[in-house]
Amino acid sequence: MRRRDAIAALVTGLALFGAGLGEAGAAEARGSDKLRGVERSEHGTTLELWLDHAPFPTKQHTYTDATVLVFVPAHYRLPKGGVVDAIVHFHGHGTTAKEAIASHKLREQVAASRQNAILVVPQGPVRAREGDFGKLMQKGGLERMLVEAVDTSKRGPASRAIERAGFADAVLRGATGVGKVVVSSHSGGYRAAAAAATLGGIEVREVYLFDSLYGEVDAFRSYLTAAPKTRKLVSYYVGGRPRELSLELAKQLERAGVAVLREHGGARLSREELTKGRAVFLEGVGPHASATWEELALRDCLFASCLSGRGSRGWHAGKTARRST
């Protein structure tokens, strides 16, 4: 499928989501203090959770929204061991988790990647120009949130919501814990991504920064150099500060002995290079606001990830093809 056609298909899929929870979704959420709402589409089920270990509220902040969105793709199947792999996305400044999950086509790209993982999008500072994600900036914060998110999503109200969407096989009932974790961020979400990768209390296997490297270079360098054979970092930059710091981080990693793959001059890395690379720096196209989805960037990072795919062999079969094709 050509990139333009793929993007058009994602936009069409996005239109299938309800503008709100509706009476049915709100009714399903009643009786659960943590399940606040449900959204359905052909791609899967989105659970709107209200969690104790969400970024907020805290004693130090004025934000009170404890929303954590959990998207369970229609193709998801709980592995035999019961561990749930997760993709955690941190939104940028001036937006909300609900706006980001829709405008950046996060659900559609996770569905298109066919990875057997759930998507978790916590609510950070609401429409504010700051990147402090409260409790997730503290040691062990990421692990606590993910454990609670999985535990809540596997229980009665959430399982029934997924079943009623027509995806009875996609429920998390029987989940035993959290497996592989991949973290992504857009724009100002980089601070939370750095904290998650270095202080989260759980092993983060891969980090994707979508025009998001505005700082924390030392943290990301330390994250990767601590385990370069099992961890992966991808910085997708459009220009400005993220480009400047990406090139600086690439130099630092090379000096530390880490093999770096970098696009330049408009040439694109191959799918195989994106898959095998540990320190990957991609030249993006389009404006900053669409960096996450303009070239289906998140989808391609997930295709090339450590996660287990369900029907993604076709993408890997074209290993010499350029990414975003």
C-alpha positions in Angstrom: 0.0 0.0 0.0 1.3 3.4 -0.9 2.0 5.8 1.9 -0.7 8.3 0.8 -3.3 5.5 0.5 -2.3 4.2 3.9 -2.7 7.6 5.6 -6.1 8.0 3.9 -7.1 4.6 5.2 -6.1 5.6 8.7 -8.0 8.9 8.5 -11.1 6.9 7.4 -10.6 4.6 10.4 -10.3 7.6 12.7 -13.7 8.9 11.5 -15.3 5.6 12.8 -14.5 6.5 16.4 -17.4 8.1 18.3 -17.1 11.8 19.1 -17.9 10.9 22.7 -18.6 8.0 25.0 -22.3 8.1 24.2 -25.0 6.7 26.5 -24.0 3.0 25.9 -20.4 3.7 26.8 -21.3 5.8 29.9 -23.7 3.1 31.0 -21.1 0.4 30.8 -18.7 2.5 32.9 -21.2 2.7 35.8 -20.4 0.4 38.7 -16.7 0.8 38.3 -14.8 3.6 40.0 -11.8 3.1 37.6 -13.5 2.5 34.3 -14.9 5.9 33.3 -15.8 5.2 29.7 -15.5 3.0 26.6 -14.9 3.8 22.9 -15.1 1.3 20.1 -14.1 1.1 16.5 -13.2 -1.6 14.0 -9.6 -1.3 15.3 -10.4 -2.2 18.9 -11.6 -0.9 22.2 -10.4 2.1 24.2 -10.9 2.1 27.9 -10.9 5.4 29.7 -9.5 4.6 33.2 -9.2 6.7 36.3 -6.1 5.3 38.1 -4.5 5.8 41.5 -1.1 5.7 39.8 -1.9 8.0 37.0 0.5 11.0 36.7 -2.0 13.2 38.6 -3.2 14.4 41.1 -0.2 14.9 43.4 0.4 17.2 46.4 2.9 19.2 44.3 0.7 19.9 41.3 -2.7 21.6 40.6 -3.7 19.1 37.9 -6.4 16.7 39.0 -7.2 14.6 35.9 -6.3 11.0 36.6 -7.1 9.7 33.1 -5.1 6.9 31.6 -6.3 5.6 28.2 -5.8 1.9 27.4 -6.4 0.8 23.8 -6.7 -3.0 23.2 -6.4 -3.8 19.5 -9.0 -6.1 18.0 -6.2 -8.5 16.9 -4.8 -8.7 20.5 -4.5 -12.1 22.0 -3.3 -12.7 25.6 -0.1 -14.9 25.4 0.0 -18.2 27.2 2.2 -16.8 29.9 -0.3 -14.1 30.6 2.2 -11.2 30.4 1.0 -8.1 28.6 3.3 -6.1 26.3 2.7 -2.4 26.3 3.4 0.7 24.2 3.3 3.8 26.4 2.9 7.2 24.7 3.6 10.6 26.3 1.8 13.5 24.6 3.3 16.9 24.1 2.5 20.4 25.3 -0.9 22.1 24.9 -3.0 19.0 24.5 -4.7 16.1 26.3 -4.4 12.3 26.1 -7.8 12.1 24.3 -6.8 14.7 21.7 -3.4 13.2 21.2 -4.5 9.6 20.7 -6.9 10.8 18.0 -4.9 13.5 16.2 -1.7 11.4 16.1 -3.6 8.4 14.9 -2.0 6.3 17.6 -4.6 3.6 17.7 -4.7 3.2 14.0 -1.0 2.8 13.7 -0.9 0.3 16.5 -3.6 -1.7 14.7 -1.8 -1.4 11.4 1.5 -2.7 12.9 -0.3 -5.8 14.1 1.9 -5.9 17.2 0.4 -8.0 20.0 0.5 -5.2 22.6 -1.8 -2.7 24.2 -1.4 1.1 23.9 -1.3 3.1 27.1 -1.7 6.9 27.0 -1.6 8.7 30.4 -2.9 12.2 30.8 -0.1 14.7 31.5 -0.5 18.4 32.2 -3.8 19.4 30.6 -3.2 21.8 27.7 -0.2 23.3 29.4 3.3 24.2 28.2 5.1 21.8 30.6 6.2 18.2 30.5 6.2 17.2 34.1 4.1 14.0 34.3 3.8 14.0 38.1 4.0 10.6 39.6 5.6 9.1 36.5 8.7 11.3 37.1 9.3 9.4 40.3 11.2 6.2 40.7 9.0 3.2 39.9 6.2 5.4 38.6 5.9 3.8 35.2 5.8 0.3 36.7 3.1 1.2 39.2 0.9 2.8 36.5 1.3 -0.1 34.1 0.6 -2.8 36.7 -2.6 -1.0 37.8 -3.7 -0.4 34.2 -3.3 -4.1 33.3 -5.0 -5.2 36.5 -8.0 -2.8 35.9 -8.3 -3.7 32.2 -8.5 -7.5 32.9 -11.4 -7.2 35.4 -15.1 -7.6 34.9 -16.3 -4.2 33.6 -13.4 -3.7 31.2 -13.5 -7.3 29.9 -17.2 -7.1 29.3 -16.7 -3.8 27.5 -14.2 -5.4 25.1 -16.5 -8.5 24.6 -19.5 -6.2 23.8 -17.4 -4.6 21.2 -17.3 -7.9 19.4 -13.7 -8.7 20.4 -14.2 -11.5 23.0 -10.9 -13.0 22.1 -9.0 -9.8 22.8 -9.8 -9.5 26.5 -7.0 -9.3 29.1 -8.7 -11.6 31.5 -6.0 -13.9 33.0 -3.2 -11.4 32.6 -0.4 -12.1 35.1 1.7 -9.0 34.7 3.5 -6.6 32.3 5.9 -7.9 29.7 7.9 -5.9 27.2 7.6 -2.1 27.4 8.1 0.4 24.5 7.9 4.1 25.2 7.2 6.9 22.7 6.8 10.6 23.0 5.9 13.6 20.8 7.3 17.1 21.3 7.4 18.1 25.0 6.7 14.5 26.1 10.5 13.9 26.1 10.9 14.6 29.8 8.4 11.9 30.8 10.0 9.5 28.3 13.4 10.1 29.8 12.1 9.5 33.3 10.2 6.3 32.3 13.3 4.9 30.6 15.7 5.6 33.5 13.5 5.7 36.6 10.4 3.8 35.7 11.1 0.7 37.7 10.6 -1.6 34.8 12.8 -2.4 31.8 12.0 -0.2 28.8 13.2 -2.0 25.7 12.8 0.8 23.2 12.3 4.5 23.1 10.9 6.5 20.2 11.2 10.3 20.1 9.0 11.9 17.5 10.5 15.4 17.0 10.8 15.2 20.7 14.5 15.5 21.7 14.4 18.9 23.2 16.6 17.9 26.1 17.6 15.1 28.5 20.4 14.0 26.1 22.5 12.7 29.0 19.6 10.6 30.2 18.9 9.0 26.8 22.6 8.4 26.2 22.9 6.7 29.6 19.8 4.7 28.9 21.2 3.2 25.7 24.8 2.8 26.6 23.8 0.8 29.7 22.5 -2.1 27.5 23.1 -1.4 23.8 22.5 -5.0 22.8 19.0 -5.2 24.2 17.8 -1.6 24.1 16.9 0.6 21.2 16.5 4.3 20.7 14.9 6.0 17.7 14.9 9.8 17.2 12.7 11.0 14.4 13.4 14.7 13.9 12.0 17.3 11.5 14.3 20.2 12.3 15.2 22.9 14.9 16.3 21.8 18.4 15.3 18.1 18.0 17.5 17.9 14.9 20.4 19.7 16.6 20.3 17.5 19.7 19.7 14.3 17.7 23.0 14.9 15.8 24.7 15.7 19.1 23.4 12.5 20.7 24.4 10.5 17.7 28.0 11.8 18.0 28.1 11.0 21.7 26.8 7.4 21.1 29.4 6.8 18.4 32.1 8.0 20.8 30.8 5.5 23.3 31.2 2.7 20.8 27.5 2.3 19.9 26.8 1.7 16.2 24.6 4.6 14.9 22.4 4.5 11.8 21.5 8.0 10.5 19.5 9.2 7.6 20.7 12.2 5.7 20.2 13.9 2.3 16.7 12.5 2.0 17.9 8.8 1.8 15.7 6.5 3.9 16.9 3.5 5.9 15.7 0.1 4.9 13.2 -1.8 6.9 16.0 -4.3 7.9 18.2 -1.4 9.1 15.3 0.0 11.1 14.8 -3.4 12.6 18.3 -4.2 13.5 19.6 -0.8 14.5 20.1 0.1 18.1 20.7 3.9 17.8 18.6 5.1 14.9 18.2 8.7 13.7 15.5 9.4 11.1 15.0 12.5 9.0 11.3 13.4 9.1 9.1 15.2 6.6 6.2 17.5 7.2 5.4 19.8 10.1 6.3 19.2 13.7 2.6 18.6 14.7 2.3 15.6 12.4 5.7 14.0 13.2 4.2 11.0 14.8 2.0 10.0 11.9 3.1 11.9 8.7 5.1 8.9 7.4 3.3 6.4 9.6 6.4 6.7 11.7 5.0 5.0 14.8 3.7 2.1 12.7 7.1 1.5 11.2 8.9 1.7 14.5 6.5 -0.9 15.9 6.9 -3.1 12.8 10.7 -3.0 13.5 10.3 -3.4 17.3 11.1 -6.2 19.8 7.3 -6.8 20.1 5.6 -9.9 18.7 3.6 -9.3 15.6 0.3 -10.9 14.6 0.3 -10.8 10.8 3.3 -8.4 10.2 5.4 -10.8 8.2 4.6 -9.0 5.0 6.3 -5.8 6.1 9.5 -7.7 7.1 9.5 -9.7 3.9 10.4 -6.5 2.1 13.5 -6.0 4.2 15.3 -4.0 1.5 12.4 -1.7 1.0 12.7 1.8 2.4 10.8 2.6 5.6 7.4 4.3 5.1 6.7 2.4 2.0 
